[in-house]
Amino acid sequence: MGPGQVRVKMKAWSTNYRDIVVPMGLYFSGPVSKDTVPLSDGAGEVIEVGEGVDQWRIGDRVAGTFFQSWRDGPFNAGVFGSDLGGPTDGVLAEEVVLDQQGLVRLPDSLSFEEGATLPCAAVTAWNSLFEIGNVRAGQTVLVLGTGGVSLFALQFAKAAGAKVIATSSSDDKLRRLEAMGADQTINYRDNPQWGQAVLELTNQQGADHVVEVGGAGTLENSMIAVAPGGSIGLIGVLSGVDGQVNPLPLVAKAVRLQGVYVGSRSMFEAMNQFIAQHDLKPVIDTRFGFEQAPDAYAHQASGGHMGKVVISAEL
């Protein structure tokens, strides 16, 4: 362990869709070596600090930042290559060593398991809503599906006083979304033109911000659903990368479409303050033990989860 570094005993981890495609060489960062330590998301306890470390003490509860080199400010070329779990070694290990600047303090209100869900999905939702979308009370937010990003976006938007429309292909999941606070829901399997359904639910005004996790297969509907002058945070490619999208609705409604690639350390810290202030709790779908990590991957890949898939050192 070198100067400025911190050793963390990991207590919990969580998976993302990204973790499924990274080993296949299909993620933005490209192929990774077979011995790359996986996973970007985890939380633990500081057990050793290196020379010059002035931000952390033994016993502090922390989580690693997704991008180890993105501290503050806008996304920039220097960020590439510092994302945990590929190409940089990730956190699915009993202990990890990270730079002191690549850690944030967990909210006291969250367990290690809950804290492990934050680095990728939660920060992505925060960035989309508040850094890019500038979502405010009284506005309408559209979230797609019931994965980690979408559920965090639902929780954050409601806590900020926004109205939320949520989609799913499962009526049971729609009922659960309503229980979480979704104001209106749409079954996109029953309503393949769900962009028009959003317009109908909003008196033809549309959603001020769309948390777009689907990609090519959903973007056309999202462009229909978004309000004039609104914004779309393009996050994922769950519905694929192939296809053609007519950009005319973006121009005709003066819509801002911006890619969202997680977020910075400062965003993570601001988000944690918001979580503590509003006493928010991440939604955990299923927990697996450390030796069951392959099962956690399989459950993530199945797409049947609602919320985060967690691996715990305590199980």
N, C-alpha and C positions, 0 to 999 in steps of 0.2 A: 504494500500500500504506500503510495507516494504522498508528497506534500499536497495539502488541499483536498485530500480524499477522505471519504467516510465509509466505514464498513457497517453494513446493515444486515441484521438477522431477519430474514424474511418470514412473515407470519401468514400472509395470504396473497393470492394472485387472482386475476380474472382474465378471461379470454375475450377476443374480439373476432369479427369476421376476417380482419386482416391476418390474424394468426393462422387461419386456414390456408390462405393463398400465398403467404410468404414462402413456406417451404416448397411450393410449386414453381417459384420464380415468377409469379404473376403479379406481384405487387409493384408499386411505383419504383421502389428501390432496386428492383431486379433480383437476380439469383443470389442466394446466400450459400455459404459453405455448410457442409453437413454437420460441423461441430459448433455452429452458431447457437448460443444459448437463446431459447425462444422467450416470447412474451414481453410486451411493453408495460403491462400493468401489474403492479404489486405494491405491498405495504409491509413495513416492518419496524424494527427497533434498532436505533443506533447502538452499536456495541464497541466501536473503536473510532477514534478520530486521528487523522494524520497531522503532521506538522503544519502550522499556519491555519488550521481550521478554527474559525471564530463564529460560525453560525450555528453549530450543533454541539450538543453534549450527549454523553452516554445516557441512554434511556429515552431520548426523544423519539416520538412516534412520527414516522415519515413515509412519504411515497415518492417514487422517482418520477421525474418529468419525462414525458414521451420523447421530446427532442432535448437532448442533453445540452445542446449549444444555443437553443433559442430562449434567451433570458427575458427580452422585452422588445418592444417595437414591432414593426411590420415583418412579415415573412421575407426571408432573403436567402441568397444562394448559400450563405455560410451555414444554414440550418441543415442542408442535405447531408446525409450520412451519419447524423448523430441520433437517429431514431432507434430506440431500444428494441431488441428483438429482430433486428435485421435492417441494415447491415451490422449495427453495433450489437454486441452481446446483450441479451435481455436479462430478465430477472427471475426466470423459473429455476431457481437454485436455492439452497439452504441459506447461503450468504452471498451478498454482492458488494462490490466496491464501486462507488460512484463519486464524482466530483461534488463538493459541497454545494455548488451552484445548481446541481441537477436534482435537488431534493426540495420538497415542500413539506410543511408541517401539517399533519392531519388535524381536522377539526376534533375537538375533545368529545363531541357528541357522537362520533362515528367509531365503530369497531374497526379492527384491522381488515376484516372481510369487507366491510362497507367501504373503507378507504381504498381498498385494492381495486374497486370498480371505477375510480375517478380519472386516472391519467389520460386515457384516450377518449372514451365515449363521452364522459361528462364535460371535459374541457372542449371537445368538439362542439357539443351542443351549446355551451356557453359562448364560444367564439361566434357561432352562427347567429345566435339570437341577439347578443348584445354588442359585440364588436363589429359585426357586419350588418346585421338587421336593425340595430338600434331600437329594439322592441321596447315599447312603452305601455303603460297601463291603458286599457281600453282598446288596444289594437287586437287584431286577429292573427293567430299563428296556426299554420297547418303542419301537422307532423304525420309522417308516413310509417305505418307498421308499429311493431312493438319490441324492437330491439333496444339495446342500451341507449344509443344516441337519442332515439325518439322519445323514450320514457323520461330521460333526463330533461329533454327539451320541454316536454309536457309539464314536468314539475317546476322547472325554472320559469316558464312563461306564466303559469298560474300564480306562482309566488310573486311575480312582478305585476300582476293585475291584468294580464292579457286574457283574451278569450281563446280557447283552443279547440280546433277541429282535428279529429284523429281518424286514421283509417286502419283497417285490418281486413283480412279475408275470413276471419273467424268471429261469429256472433258472440261466442263466449269471451273472447279477448276484448271485443268492443264493450261488453258489459263491465269488464274489469277496468278498461280505460275510463269509462264513465265514473266508476267508483273512485278512480284516482283524481277525478276532477275535470275530465274532458267535457266541454260544453255540448258538443255535437259529434256524432260519429258516422262514418260511412263504411259500408262493406264494399270494398273495391272489386270483389269477385262478382257480387250481385250488380254492381254499378260500374262497369268497365269505363264509362265516361265520367269518372268521379270528379274530374276537373269542373265539369258543368254542374255536378251536384254541389260542389263548394260554392259556386256562384249562386245557386238557388238558396242555399242556407244563409247567404250573406246579402240577400237582396241585390244580387248582381254586382256587389262591390268587390268581392274576392278577398283573399287573405293578404294581410300586409307583409307577412314573411312566411316563406315555405322552407321547412327543414327537409331538404331533398336527399334521401339516402338511397334511392333506387337507381338513378343514372339514366341511361338511354331509354329504358323501357317505361319510365314514369315521367320523364322530363316534359314531354308534350302536354300531359295532363296538368302538371304543375304550372306550366306557363299559362294555361287556360285559367287555372284556379287563382293565380296571384293577382293582386289588386294593381290598378294603374299607379305607377310610381313606387311599387313595392319592390321586394327583393327576394331572391332565391339563393339559399346557401347550399351549393352542390357538394355533397359530402361523400357519397358512396356509389358503388356500381353493383348493388345487389341484384338488379334486374338485367345486368349485362352491359357490355360496352359497344355492341354492334347496333347499327341502325342509323337512320338519318332523322334529324330534327329540324323542322322549319323555324328559323329564328325570328320570323316576322312578328309573332306576338310580343316578343321582347321589345322590339323597336316600336310597335304600335302603342304599347302601354308604358314605354319608357321605364322598363323593368331592369333592375341590376341583378345580373347573374354572376356570382362569385364562388370560386372553389374554396373549400374549407379544409385545411390540412392540420387538424388538431389545434394546437395553440401554444402560447409561450408560458414560461414560468410565471410571469406577472399575471397572466389571465388565470392560471391555476390558483394563485393566491387570492385573487379577487373573488373567484368562484367559491373558494373555501369559506371566505368571510360571509358570502351570501348564504351558503348552506347552513352555517352556524346560526346566522341571524334568523333564518326562517325554519330552523330545526327540520331540515329535509333529510329523508332517509332513502338511499339508493334501493331500487327494487332488485332483489336477488332471486333468480329463478331456481337454481339448483346449486348445491355444494358438493364438491368431491374432495377426497384426500389427495395428498401430494403424489402418492403412488398411483392414483387413479387419473392422472393428468391426461392420458390418452382417451379416457372416457369423457372427460370434460371437453376435449377437442371434438369428439364425435357428437356430443350433445349440441355444441355450438354449430357444427356443420349441418345438423339435422334441420335447423331452422324452426324447431318447435318450441323454443324457449320464449319467455316473456320477461325481459329484463336481463340481468347479467348472470353469467355462468362463473362460479367462483371455485377456486381451489384453496383449501385451507390446510395449514400445517397442524391444526388441532384435530383433524379427523383421521 
